[in-house]
Amino acid sequence: MCNKLIVLFKSKLIPVSIIVFLLAIVNSYSLAINDAANIKTNIDDKCADGLTKNGVTIYIVRAISANPVLPETNRADLDVDGCLIDVDASKNEYESASFVINSSLDIDNGIDIVVSDLKNGNNIIHKNTIDIKSVKVWYQAAEAWREIARVKSAKSGSVRLVPELLLNDEDLVQVDHKNSINLIRIKKKNNNKFEYLKKDSKEKNRKSIINLSPDYVVSDSSYLKPIGVYKNKNKQIWITFHVSSEAVSGVYRGNVTLLSNNMSLIDIPIELNVSTYELPEPKLEYGIYYHGRLHSSGEASLSSEYKSSEQLRFELQDMYQYGFKNPVIYQHHYKDKNKFKEYMSIRDELGIDNKRLYLMWLNTNKVGSHKEIERLKNDIEYVKSIVKEFGTSEIYVYGRDEAKGEKLIEQKEAWELIRSNDVKVYVAGYRGTYEAIGKELDLFVLAKSPMPDEAEKFHSIGHKIFNYANPQSGVENPYIYRRNYGLVLWSSGFDGALVYAYQHSMGDAWNDSDHYLFRDHNFTYPTSNGAIKTLAWEGMREAIDDVRYLTLLKTEINKFSASTNINHELVIKAEKYLDSMSSKVLKYSRHGKYTDNFSIDLYEFRRNVKNHIEELKQLNSKN
């Protein structure tokens, strides 16, 4: 266009003033087109530099990321995600966000972080439903962020820094960088004096901290305390929004404010977009191995095993809130029958559905003689007599864990007895279990990658199959859990997951390096009155929420199955998208290996699923 105008100008066919006017219009139009095309790039470039004021820079980062945020992490390695805390959530959902603080100066007295109410006209999401935590970086075994087994560190004692704990009070854990160790704050009961207990790879007394309780207390603050910020060091902050079922849809706005000495340093804008619909329960069933059981003394311990009633209530409620509606039961009746009833009563009070019970203590691990089989039969009858008052209709008895060959097959008689008493059998194991004894197994829990061909085998006889050890808990990376127990599991055709474990302290629950083979399997860390949550635990919640969105999308698709709109382009587009995503992730699954070594943008995936849901809901409302 410009070249043609210049030719006209040289030929003198049009006056100069008109040529200049036309060139200005063309130039303005070109600039507008370029601005529109590059607007996202410009925003991204601006966000790449963070939000800066008063010497403090804020980077909004993806909460569930494969990239760990360490004090020394370069800006280029941060998973930066926009200029504001921009969150999409549905009714009946928790959703997390994160940001990183970096200061040009030491802020010796720390930073206070406060959040405002979020407002959408007259509608409010109250600030007391928004939870803020400091992400604690500490020393774990050298395999941290990648593996659960101590492949190298068992001999060398080597460690590495990783982000993991979500704390209100950073001083609960002090990190000694000179000696590469952690120090855990403890306090004697009825004494306000604190002391710190050293936790390092040289500690061999595996039950040391168990023996500290109940005389000693380990607990976090009930509120967020000032956070230490140091010159040119990153500090990651975690923020969780709870959108209730009653929330009005729309965009809610507010801000997070950082203060020092009651003076505002910087405001971070928040936009929370609440969908018009409520998320359903996931199509897949999510259970979790839970070692916690009431001790006959009623006292607490700082381990994965014995709990006070206060600890038990907190942890069961925590699992339920994160989407694990039916934890495996380790509580037994051998020493104290009343404790088993108390345990069941606590589950009932918390709203846990006791119709189906997965029992761990009732198992066929040692069954080999007629006497042992008779004892098993008596135990089953006793359990039935107790749980009937809680509405239980299905009882699952555990087999011999991860057994192979003869050890697997020799349980057949016991399993037949169990099933003849209207009780079901479940167990974790490996490929080949179906061929050996699959017809006697009501629920199989396959270790490592969830392979679709294994699902087909068990489904062909009307039995269920779950997944676990993909991986076990304890790997600090939240992205792995979201990917593997969310989209990957959904795509496999499995019926659910039985994840190991909420907590399993191989030795001291607060020392990752005191076992000769494994790191602690902890999604949370026990305290005297509750538990400390972790990044990985947040990843698990997002995995379940991904499946809740997939469940809703599939429901919307199925609404058209009996209508004239079954071949509507929006329905076909949604089905093709689900098929393409499943094909993409399943090609990375391998028998006997946990699903790893590939990356997929799970935030983009969630957005696409939500877009398909919105399109189909609009189509459905028109019809």
N, C-alpha and C positions, 0 to 999 in steps of 0.2 A: 504494500500500500504506500509506504513512504517513498519507495523508488519511483512509483508511478506519478506521485505528486511532484517529485523533483523534476521528472521529465516534462510535466506540464509547465512547471515554473521556467525551465530553460527554453521551452517553445514559446513562452509569453502568451499562451492561450487563455490563462486565468490570471487575474490581478495578483500582485505579490501579497497584499493584505489577506486575501482569501486563502492563499496557499499556506501562509503562516498560521491562520486560524485552524485550517484542516489538520495541519501537522501537529498542532497542540492537542487537538481532540484525539488523534491516533496515538500520540505519545501517552496521554492520560489513560486511554483505554488499555494500552499495553502494560502500563504500570499496575493498573488495577488487576489485570489477569495474573501478572506475576505475583502480586501481593497475595491474591487468593490461593495461588498454587503453593506459595511458600509459607503461608501463615503458620502451619503446624511446625515446620522446620524452625521458624523464628521463635515460636513459643518454646520448643524443645531446647533451642540454643540458650534462651534466657533461663530456663529451668536448670540447665546443665550447670550454671554458675551458682545455683541455689538462691535462697532469699537471704539477703544480708542487711543487718542494721546493728548499730552500736557494737561493731566488732564481732557479732555473732552471725554465723552462716548456718542456714537450715537446708538440708537436702531431704526432700520427700522421697522415700524409697519403698519398693514393694515389700510388703510384710513377709510373704512366703516366697523366699528367694533361695537359690542355690549358692548365692554369693555371701559368705559370712562378712559381717561388719566388725572389723577389729579397730583398735585405736589408731593403728598406722595405715589402714586401708586407703589407697589412693582414690581420689575422686573418680577416676576413670573406671574403677572396679566396683563402684557403688551402683546398685540397681535403681537408678533415679527414675521417678515416675510422676512427673508433673510439678506444677508450681503451687498446688494447694493439696490439702488432705481431701481427696475426692473419692468418696465411697458409695458404691451401689449395694443396697441390701433389700431384702424382702421382709415382709412381716414374719414374725416368729423366727428371727435369725440373729446370730451374733456375727459381726464382721470386724476384722482387724485392719489397722493401718500402722504405718511406722514412719519415723523421721529420724534424721541424724543431726546432732548438734556439733558444730566445730567452731571454736572460739580463737580469736587472735591473741587472747590473754588468758592467764589463769584466773578463774573465778573462785577464790579461796573459800568463800562462805557458801558456795553452791548456788544452784539455780532452782527456784520454785517453779512448778509447772501447774497452771490452772486452766480449766476448760469452762467455756460458757454454756448456757442452755443453747440448744439448736432450735431455730424458729422457722416456721413456714406459715406466715400470716399469724393467725391466732393459735395455731397448733405448735406444740412444744415437745421436743425430746429432751427430758431433763438431764442436767449434767451428772446427776447421781446414778444414771444408767450408763455412764461412760467411764471406763476403767483405764487408768494410765499406769504403766509400769516401766521401770528401768531394766534394760537388758544387760545382764551381768556377763562379762567376759572373764573366764577363769581357766585354770589348767585341767586338762583331761589327758587320758592316755594318747599316745602318738597317733593312734588310728582314728581319733575323733573326727567327726563330720563325714566319715567315709565307711567305717566298718564297726562291728560290734565285738569281733574276736580280737584278742591281743596277739596279733601275728608277730609283731616285732618288739613291742614294748615290754612283753612279759620278761624278757631277759635283760634288756637294756635299761628299763625303767624310764624310757624317754616319754616326754609329754609335749603337748602343744596347747596354745591358747585358742579357745573357741567361745563364741557367744552362745549362751544357753538359758540361764535362769531369768525369770521374770520376777523382779523384786520391788517391794515398796521401800525397803531400807537396804541400800547398797552395802552397808557395813555389816550385814549378816555374814557376808563372806569377804574376807580380806585376801588380797593376792600379793604374795611375796615374790616379786619378779627376780630378785637377786638369787633366790634359791629355787625358783620355779615350783612353788607349792601354794596350796590354798590353806587358809586358816578359818575355821568355822566358829562363830561366836556362840558361846554357851553361857548359861547362868544357873547357879544353884537355886533351887526353890527357896522362897522367902528370903532372898538375898539379892540386892540390886547390883551387885558387882558382877561385871562381865569379864570373861576370859576367853582366849582363843585357843582352839584345839588344832594342832598341826595335822594336816592330811597330805601325805606324800607317798611316793611309790615304794618307800622303804618300810612302810607300816605292814606288819604281818599279822597282828592280832585282829583277825577279821571281825570279831564281835565286840570290839572295844566300845563303839558308840552305842550299841544296843545296851550294854551294861551301864552306861551313863544314865539312862532313863529308868525309873522316873525321878531320880534325884536331881537330874539336870534338865534344863529347858532349852530348846532351840526353837525360836519362833521369829517370824517376820513382823514388821510393823503392820498395823491395821490401816494405815494411810500412807500416801506417798510422801517421803521425806525429801529435803533438798538434795539435789544430785550434783556430785562433783564434776566440774568441767575444767579441763586443763588445756593449756596452749597447744593448738594444732593437733589435738587428739580427738578422734571421733567418739561420740557418745550416742548410742542408739536408744530410742524411746519407742515403747509399744503402746498402742491405744486401741481399745476394743469398744465397739458400739453395740448396744443391745436394742434391737427394734422389736417391740412387743407385737402381739397379734392385733392389738387395738389401735396401733399407730395409723394415722391418716396418711395416705400416699402423697408424694410431692417432694420437692427439694427443700431441705432444711439447711440453714446456714448459721454459722457461729465461728468461734475461733479458739485456738489454744494460745495462751500467753505465757511467755517465759519472763520471770522476774528475778531480780537480784536486789537485796536490801529494799524490797517492796517497790522497786522502780522497774517499770516495764522495759524489757530489752527488745523484744520483737513479738509481733502477732503472726500467727500462722492461720490462714483462712481454712475453714472446713465447709465442704458441701456434702451432705448426705442425701442421696436420692433413694427414697423409699418406694418400692414397686406397689402396684395396685393389688397384688395377690399375696397370699400366704403360702409359704413353703410347706409341702407335705412331708410326712416321714419318708425316709428312703425306701426304695423297693428292695434293696439289699439289707440283710440283717447284720448288724455290727455288735459283736460281743468282744469281751476282753478277759484275759486271764488275770484274776485278782487274788493275790496271796493273802490279803488282809483278813484276819479273823480275830475274834474277841478272845483275849486271854482270860483264864479262869480267875486271875487276880483282879481283873478289871483295869489294870494299869496300862499306860501307853509304853511304846518303845519307839525308837528312831530307826526302825527297819521296815522292810516290806512285809513282815510277818504278823506280829502281834499289835493289836490296836485297842485303844480305849474306845468307848462308845462314841465319844466326841470325834475322834479321828475317823472312825468307821463311817459315821454319818457324813462328815465332810467329804471323804473320798468317794463314797457311793454317789452322793449328790453331784460331785464334780464329774464323774464318769457319765452320769445320766444327762447332765447339762451339755456335755460335749458330744452326745449322740450314741453313747454305749448304754443301751436300755436294759441289758441283761448280762451283767458280769458273771463270770464263772465263780462258783462257790467252793472255797477251800475249807470253810468252817465245818468241823465234824462234831460228833456227839460222844466220842469215846471217853473223854475226861469229864465233860460237863454237858449233860443233855439240855440243861436250861439255857446254856449259851447258844446252842443251835436255834432254839426257839426265839431267843432275844435277837439273834442275827436276822432271822426271817421277819420278825416284827419290824425291825428297823428298815429293811427293804420295803416292806409293805407301807410303812408310814411315809416313805419318800416317794411313793407312787410308782415304784418299780413293779412291772407286771410279773407276777409269780406263776403265771399259767404254765410256763415252760422253764424248767430248772436244769442248768448244766452243772453237775456235781463233779468236783475233782477228787475229793477225799474218798468218794465211793468209786472204786476202780478195780480193774482186773490185773493190776500190776503184779501181784504176788500169788494170784490164783494158780494152783497146780495140783492140789490134792482135793479129795472129796470134802475134807474138813473145812478147807478154805472156801469152797463153793457153798457149803451150807452156811458158813458165816456171812458170806455175801448175800445169800438169800434172806437171812434174818435182818441184815442191815437194810435191805431194800424195803422189807415190810415195816420196819421201824420208821424209816423216812416217810413212807406213804402215810403212816398214822399221824405224823407231825404236820406235814405240808398240806393236808386236805383242808385245813381251816384257812389256808391262804389262797384257796382256789386253784391249786396246781392240778393240771391235767396231763402234763408230759414231764417225765423225769428221764434225764440222760445220764448214764453211767460211763465213766471214762475207761478207755482201754489202756494197753501198755504203750506208753508214750514213744513215738517214733520207732516202733519195733519193725524188724524186717525178718524175712525167712521164717525159720521154725519158731522163733519167739513171737511172731505175729500169728502164725497158724495155730499154735497150741492153745490160744484163747478161745477157740471155736466153741467148745463145750460150755464155757462160762457165758459166752455171748448168747448162745442159744437159750440158756437158762434165764438170763436177764430178759430177753425179748419175749419168752413164754410167760413172763410175769407182767406183761404190758408195760415194760420199761425199755427205753431205747439205748443204743450204744453210740458213742462218738469217740474219736481219737485223732491225734495229729500223726502224720506220717509222710511217706514218699511215694513216688511213682512205683507201681507194681502192687500196691495194696489192693486195688480193685480185683486184680487177677487172683490174688492169694485168698482173700476172704471178704471181698466187697459186698456180697449178698447178705452178710450178717451184720453189716455196718450201716447204721441209719444216717449217720453224718460223718463224712470224712473231711479232715482239715489238712489240706495239702500244703506242704512247706515249699517256700521259694516262689517262683513265678507261677501265676494262675494260668495253667494251660487249658485251652478250650476243649481239647480232645479228652482230658480227664473229666471235665464237667459232663461231656456227652455220655461217658461210660456210666456214671452214677445216675444221671437223669434217665437213662434208658431203663433202669429198674425202679424208678420212682424214689430214689434216695437223694439226699442233699450233699453238697460239697461247698466247703468254706476254704478260705486261704489264710495262711499266716507265714511268719518269718520272711516277709518280703519288704523290708527286713524286720527283725525283732526291734523292740524299743531300745533306745540308748544311743542311736545315731542322731546327732544333734541337728542335722540338716532337715528343716521342715519341708522343703520342696519334695524330697524323696517320698515322704509319707503321703503328701497330698496327691502326687502323681500316681503312686503305685496302689494305694488303697481307694482311690477315687476313679479316675477315668480308666486306668488299666484294669482294675477289678471289674468295673461295669462291662467293659468290652469283652471280658473273658467268658461270660455266661455263667459265672459262679453265683451261688445263692447268698453269699455274704463273706464276712471275715471274722476270725477269732484271733485277735491280735495279742501277741505276747510281748510285754505284760505292762500293766499299769505301773507296777514297781516290782523289781526283783533285785534285791541287794545281794550281790555275789559274796560280799563280805560286809564292810561298812558301806551303807547306802550313800554316804557323802565322800567316799574315796573311790575313784574310778580305777585305781592301780593296785588294789590289794588282792586280786585273784590271779592265779597262775595262767588262766586261759581266756576268761571273758571279762569284758567291761560290764559295769552295772547296767541292767536292763530297766531304765527308768524313764517313763514319760513325765513323772513328777518326783519330787524329793520329799520324804516325810519330815514333818516338823511335829512339835509336841501337841499342837492343836489343829493341824491341817496338813497342807502340802504346798510345795512351791512348784508352780507350773513352768513349762519350758517351751522353747520355740517348736520343738518336734510335736509336742502335744497340740499346739495351735495348728500345725500342719495336718494332724489327724482330723481335727474339727473341720478344716476346709475340705478335706477329702470327702467326708460325709456330706457336707453341704453341696459339693459338686454333684454327688449322686442324688441328692434331693432335687436339684435343678433338672438333672437328667430324667428323674422320675416324673416330674411335672411336665416336661416336654413330651415324653412318651405318652403321658395321659392325654395331652392335647392332641397328639397325632391320632391316638386311638379313637377319639371322639368322632373322627371322620370315617372310620372303617365301615360303618353301616349307612353312610350318607352318600349323596350324589357328588360330594366334594372330595371323595377319596383320592381322586386324581388331580386335585387342584394343585397348581404349580407351587404354592407355598408349602403344602403338605409334602410333596415330592422333594422340594428343596431341603426341608428339615430332615427327612429320612436320609437323603444322600449325605448330608453333613454328618449325621451320626455314624453312618457306615464308613465314611472316609476317615473320621477320627479314630474309630475302632481299628481299622486296618492299619493306620499309621502307628499306633502304639503296640499292637500285638506282635508286629514283626521283630520287636526287641525282646520278647519273652523267650527264655531258654529253660529247658528242663533242668531242674536241680540248681538253678542260679537265681538270685534275686534280680528283679528287673532293674537295670541300670544302664549307664552309658548312653543316654539320649536325653534331649531336652525338648520340651514343648511349652509354648507360651500358655500357661493355664489361666492367666488373666484374660487373654484374648478369647480363649476357649469359653470361659464363663460368660463373657459379653455376647459371644455369638449364640450360645444356648439361650440366653435371656432374650435376645432379639427374635429368635425363632418362636419362643413362647409368646412374646407380645404380638407378633404377626398372626399366629394361630388363634390367640384369644380374640383379637379383633375380627378375624374371619368368622370365628364361631359366633360372636355376638351379632354379626350381620345376618347370620342364618338362623 
